[in-house]
Amino acid sequence: MTTTPEVEHLHGRPDWGCRACGLPWPCVTARVRLLHEYRAFPSLLRIYLSAQMYEAIEDMLVTGKASPSHLYERFIGWAPSQSRPR
């Protein structure tokens, strides 16, 4: 029996596409993983995503690509802003 190693859905720079599936990062799989990883600390998830968004903006400016106006929704808008009651 052989197992295939799971490919992590990480961003590739400077285009910020997912290395595993090619979709804009964070792709659906990355979002699910991040929600699970930061489930107890949603504010830290938003801080992490904010930092990633600013890195993406910097990459876009350095490479001469215009900064898309939808980056907030792509990187941060989907993430919960508070922890859920237990």
N, C-alpha and C positions, 0 to 999 in steps of 0.2 A: 504494500500500500504506500503510495507516495502522496505527499501533500504539497500543495502549491503555497508558497509564502504569500501572506496577505499583503497587497500593495497599499501603502498609506496614501491617502488623498491629501497630499501636501501641495502648496503652491510652487509654481516655477517662476523664476524671475528672468527677465524683466516683464514678461507678458501677463503674469498672474493667472495663468491657466492651471488647472489641476493636473499634476504629473501623471495621475492614474487614469483619469477618464477624459481629460482634455476640456472639460467644461470650465466656465469662469469660476475661480476659487473665491470663497468657499462653496464647493459643489454640495449637492444634497447629502452625499455620504459624509463629507467633512463636517457639515452642520450637525448631523446626527451624532457623530463622534465628539465634536466639541460640546454639544449640549450635555452629553453623558459625562464627559471629563470635568466640566465646570458646573455640574448640576447643583452642588452645594454653594457655589460662589458665582452667581450670574453677573454680579458687578465686575468681577475679575475677567469674565469672558468678554464683557463689553470693552474693558480696558485693553485686553489683548487684541480684540478685533479692531479697535481704534488705531492701535499702533500699526497693525498690518495694513490698514487702509492708508495711513500716512506714508508708509513705505511704498505702497503701490502708486500713490500720487507722485512721490519723488521719482520713482522709476519711469513713470509716464512723462514727467517733465524732462528728465535727463535724456530719454530716447526721442524726444520731440513729439510724442503723441499727446494729443489734447486729453486733459483729465475728464473722464466721463462724469456727467452730472448725477448718474445713478449709483455712484460708489457708496454713498451712505446706506442706501437700501440694500445693496449687495453685501456689504461687510457688517453692518451694525443693525439695520432696521429689523431684521428677523429675530434677533436675539432677545430673550426675556430681560426685562429691566429690574425685576425683583424676584426674590426666591418665592417659591410656592409654599403655601401653608402645609404642614405635615399632618 
